[in-house]
């Protein structure tokens, strides 16, 4: 039986959870946050531990603007210093949320999570060495 991966939450992911909680509270659906936490603990993390490549590779998405292309190239360069394969950065889509994670060695780093109605990811925060 293959060895299970270790899942770690980054500081940015934890900040994102706080933002999601505020977002859901402001949307008058505070119980949705409890459901999200249950889904993460009971489904998402166990799935990732067993099947780390379950998410779609981030770079399989086409950049549709020069800004996105520039950001994508910068992100690929930063990722290359941590992982040998650009498919290490992946997206896991839940019913109402999108989760960004990286598979680096035997560890899965949960980088970011957003409700699908929230704005985009802030990539600058993912690579802050002090985060």
C-alpha positions as semicolon CSV with decimal commas, in nm:
position;residue;x (nm);y (nm);z (nm)
1;X;0,000;0,000;0,000
2;X;0,145;0,340;-0,095
3;X;0,250;0,572;0,187
4;X;0,000;0,848;0,265
5;X;0,104;1,203;0,198
6;X;0,127;1,459;0,478
7;X;-0,106;1,759;0,444
8;X;0,009;2,092;0,587
9;X;-0,186;2,417;0,604
10;X;0,009;2,729;0,517
11;X;-0,038;3,055;0,705
12;X;-0,202;3,197;0,393
13;X;-0,451;2,910;0,385
14;X;-0,542;2,977;0,747
15;X;-0,589;3,349;0,669
16;X;-0,808;3,251;0,374
17;X;-1,024;3,037;0,603
18;X;-1,078;3,344;0,822
19;X;-1,173;3,545;0,513
20;X;-1,412;3,273;0,396
21;X;-1,573;3,268;0,740
22;X;-1,623;3,649;0,728
23;X;-1,754;3,623;0,371
24;X;-2,007;3,357;0,467
25;X;-2,110;3,543;0,781
26;X;-2,162;3,862;0,579
27;X;-2,369;3,658;0,332
28;X;-2,586;3,547;0,626
29;X;-2,482;3,182;0,588
30;X;-2,255;3,123;0,891
31;X;-2,342;2,751;0,913
32;X;-2,187;2,708;0,569
33;X;-1,846;2,763;0,728
34;X;-1,900;2,468;0,963
35;X;-1,996;2,258;0,662
36;X;-1,679;2,368;0,483
37;X;-1,462;2,268;0,781
38;X;-1,634;1,929;0,795
39;X;-1,583;1,880;0,422
40;X;-1,214;1,970;0,453
41;X;-1,155;1,734;0,747
42;X;-1,374;1,444;0,640
43;X;-1,337;1,446;0,261
44;X;-1,080;1,680;0,108
45;X;-0,778;1,610;0,329
46;X;-0,828;1,230;0,328
47;X;-0,870;1,241;-0,052
48;X;-0,550;1,441;-0,094
49;X;-0,359;1,211;0,141
50;X;-0,448;0,912;-0,075
51;X;-0,469;1,075;-0,418
52;X;-0,245;1,384;-0,423
53;X;-0,293;1,438;-0,796
54;X;-0,674;1,448;-0,771
55;X;-0,676;1,821;-0,849
56;X;-0,626;1,968;-1,194
57;X;-0,278;2,109;-1,265
58;X;-0,287;2,488;-1,227
59;X;-0,087;2,553;-1,542
60;X;-0,330;2,358;-1,759
61;X;-0,540;2,678;-1,754
62;X;-0,461;2,913;-2,041
63;X;-0,353;3,266;-1,959
64;X;-0,581;3,507;-2,145
65;X;-0,405;3,836;-2,088
66;X;-0,047;3,963;-2,092
67;X;-0,074;4,025;-1,717
68;X;-0,181;3,667;-1,655
69;X;0,098;3,536;-1,880
70;X;0,357;3,744;-1,694
71;X;0,226;3,632;-1,354
72;X;0,217;3,271;-1,474
73;X;0,582;3,282;-1,586
74;X;0,686;3,435;-1,255
75;X;0,491;3,173;-1,062
76;X;0,646;2,890;-1,268
77;X;0,994;3,023;-1,190
78;X;0,920;3,035;-0,816
79;X;0,765;2,688;-0,823
80;X;1,069;2,550;-1,009
81;X;1,284;2,632;-0,706
82;X;1,060;2,408;-0,492
83;X;0,944;2,130;-0,724
84;X;1,080;1,971;-1,039
85;X;0,740;1,950;-1,206
86;X;0,508;2,243;-1,277
87;X;0,211;2,010;-1,226
88;X;0,295;2,023;-0,853
89;X;0,064;2,326;-0,829
90;X;-0,293;2,200;-0,845
91;X;-0,655;2,310;-0,804
92;X;-0,916;2,107;-0,614
93;X;-1,272;2,218;-0,687
94;X;-1,533;2,166;-0,417
95;X;-1,903;2,236;-0,450
96;X;-1,874;2,600;-0,339
97;X;-1,500;2,651;-0,292
98;X;-1,176;2,632;-0,486
99;X;-0,861;2,510;-0,315
100;X;-0,506;2,571;-0,439
101;X;-0,236;2,329;-0,324
102;X;0,117;2,217;-0,407
103;X;0,258;1,866;-0,396
104;X;0,623;1,894;-0,297
105;X;0,793;1,569;-0,211
106;X;0,587;1,373;0,043
107;X;0,399;1,685;0,154
108;X;0,086;1,855;0,027
109;X;0,082;2,225;0,109
110;X;-0,266;2,379;0,120
111;X;-0,193;2,726;-0,020
112;X;-0,526;2,901;-0,059
113;X;-0,900;2,856;-0,047
114;X;-1,177;3,081;-0,172
115;X;-1,549;3,063;-0,200
116;X;-1,630;3,059;-0,570
117;X;-1,804;3,396;-0,533
118;X;-1,498;3,560;-0,379
119;X;-1,231;3,737;-0,582
120;X;-0,912;3,574;-0,714
121;X;-0,614;3,423;-0,531
122;X;-0,333;3,651;-0,410
123;X;-0,023;3,465;-0,532
124;X;0,221;3,706;-0,368
125;X;0,115;3,573;-0,028
126;X;0,183;3,209;-0,120
127;X;0,555;3,246;-0,158
128;X;0,629;3,477;0,136
129;X;0,908;3,293;0,322
130;X;0,786;3,430;0,656
131;X;0,424;3,318;0,603
